[in-house]
Amino acid sequence: MNQSSHPPVHLALLALLALPLAASADDTAKATDTQLIKSALSAAPAGVARHAKVVVMDGKGGMRTLRDGSNGFTCMPDEPSTPGPDPMCVDAASMDFLHALMTRGAPPAGHVGLMYMLAGGTDASNTDPYSTKPSAKDHWIKTGPHLMIGGADKAFYDAYPKDADPDTSRPYVMWAGTPYQHLMVPVK
């Protein structure tokens, strides 16, 4: 695996803590809070977005709350440094899963989480959670509107394809065989 200090942008907080922090902080500073909230809420169904908390990178390695929420979901706006849109909205269990990914720790057992990316997303690799750019064996993967399920038992993922170059029109496992594997489920 690439030993970069940060994971790729794809998964929610990853967008907030991605490698190009200075650029993303500058880019998000140019957007108004209203624009950032609109971007973040585009990740989830209206019923989830309506009462979701919205956060954005604060430029100092932390998060700034743009809007409080009441339904246990947290949404983040698009990360401007990636090649495509990638706003995300995640539940509390997914926040634990993402924290484990960011800190290279073990995801908490029994915390199955749901993550929405209804505006789509892009990733440098389907096999390496810490890849920050395409390589000879991996290329940017563009996935249309989808949801993700992370933190499930290994057996849950065994029924789905785990290809390095996945067919993104059907469910597939991203980062298979790592503690951060998760099911990608297209919704269109």
ABEGO torsion letter per residue (X at the ends): XBABABBBAABGAAAAABABAAAAAAAAAABBAAAAAAAAAAABBAAAAAABBBBBBAGAGBBBBABBBAAGBBBBBBBAABABBABBBBBAAAAAAAAAAAAGBBBBBGBBBBBBBAAEBBBABAABAABABBBAABBBBBBBBBBBBBGBBAAAAAABBABABBBAABBBBBGBGBAABBBBBBAX
